Amino acid sequence: MKAKKNLIWAVILAAVCLICAAVILYGRLGGENPKAEIYLGNELIKTVDNLSPDEEYSFRIDCKDGYNIVTVGGGKIWVSESDCANRTCVNAGKISGGGQTIICAPHKLVIRITSDSQTDAVV
Amino acid sequence: MKISAKKIALIGVFTALSLIIFIVEAQFPTSGIGGIKLGLANVATMVAMLFIGRREAGIVLYLRIILAAAFYGTFVSFLFSLVGGTFAYLVMCLLMCRFDKKQIWVVSAFGGVFHNVGQLIAAGFISGTSMVITLFPYLLISGIVTGVLTGLITQRLWFSSLRKYSLRKE
């Protein structure tokens, strides 16, 4: 009986994981011309149309609490430097696919990838 | 509230353990989305809950969060720990006595998930944007995986010879 309970819970938890994995993968599908949108406090401040420039480049985003340096290159975008409190944004690494997001909560900065076919598929 | 010397000693031991685990774990670079990590410090909180009691586990948890912030963290990381820790603690308080000891890993999985839900809500408030919701599927998976792992460790400790130090007999 107890072994059965273990099995039931294992199946439930695995099912939840699979559903989440499906949602994540679905968001990455059909990524024609991925673009990066950069928001500062819910306001779209910049769109990077070409994530594969000939040469890698960086730009600085200033907000009232500090700055983030964002780098673009090789089909990816990432936060290369930040003076925020926890560096979660820098540790988040490079993103390239639809629905992927980097968030720097203390600076209210959000970078997310959208593509032509699905702008709001992942909510 | 009468509290025995034995209880105080155990609370001290678990708090120290939890703090050391937390600080050691924080030295490793958090990988990937949303700063996912294993959350091994929660093993100490859960063992405290099993060995001493729910209220004492709460003392261990909040002492660890406050001390970790004083030694190591920043205000933002303190806030994240506080909200995530409280969510996980409350749900584990509710579930721990309702589940068999062989299902500690399930309780821990719920704890992991609610910890991440709490942190997501905190991130939403701090960043002032609802776009943090895009991280939800990642955090749900990581909450379950890390929760099951830490839960299995806790379960292993409960079913070990260490249990002779437990103040609760059941």
Chai-1 contact restraints between the chains, C-beta under 6 A:
chainA,res_idxA,chainB,res_idxB,connection_type,confidence,min_distance_angstrom,max_distance_angstrom,comment,restraint_id
A,K2,B,K102,contact,1.0,0.0,6.0,A-B,restraint_1
A,W9,B,V106,contact,1.0,0.0,6.0,A-B,restraint_2
A,L13,B,A109,contact,1.0,0.0,6.0,A-B,restraint_3
A,L13,B,I144,contact,1.0,0.0,6.0,A-B,restraint_4
A,C17,B,I141,contact,1.0,0.0,6.0,A-B,restraint_5
A,C17,B,I144,contact,1.0,0.0,6.0,A-B,restraint_6
A,C20,B,P137,contact,1.0,0.0,6.0,A-B,restraint_7
A,C20,B,L140,contact,1.0,0.0,6.0,A-B,restraint_8
A,C20,B,I141,contact,1.0,0.0,6.0,A-B,restraint_9
A,V23,B,P137,contact,1.0,0.0,6.0,A-B,restraint_10
A,I24,B,P137,contact,1.0,0.0,6.0,A-B,restraint_11
A,G41,B,G128,contact,1.0,0.0,6.0,A-B,restraint_12
A,N42,B,T129,contact,1.0,0.0,6.0,A-B,restraint_13
A,A85,B,T74,contact,1.0,0.0,6.0,A-B,restraint_14
A,A85,B,V76,contact,1.0,0.0,6.0,A-B,restraint_15
A,N86,B,V76,contact,1.0,0.0,6.0,A-B,restraint_16
A,N86,B,S77,contact,1.0,0.0,6.0,A-B,restraint_17
A,T88,B,G35,contact,1.0,0.0,6.0,A-B,restraint_18
A,N91,B,T30,contact,1.0,0.0,6.0,A-B,restraint_19
A,N91,B,G35,contact,1.0,0.0,6.0,A-B,restraint_20
A,A92,B,I33,contact,1.0,0.0,6.0,A-B,restraint_21
A,T101,B,T134,contact,1.0,0.0,6.0,A-B,restraint_22
A,I103,B,V132,contact,1.0,0.0,6.0,A-B,restraint_23
A,A105,B,A123,contact,1.0,0.0,6.0,A-B,restraint_24
A,A105,B,I126,contact,1.0,0.0,6.0,A-B,restraint_25
A,A105,B,S127,contact,1.0,0.0,6.0,A-B,restraint_26
A,P106,B,V76,contact,1.0,0.0,6.0,A-B,restraint_27
A,K108,B,S127,contact,1.0,0.0,6.0,A-B,restraint_28
A,K108,B,G128,contact,1.0,0.0,6.0,A-B,restraint_29
A,V110,B,T129,contact,1.0,0.0,6.0,A-B,restraint_30
A,V110,B,M131,contact,1.0,0.0,6.0,A-B,restraint_31
A,V122,B,T134,contact,1.0,0.0,6.0,A-B,restraint_32
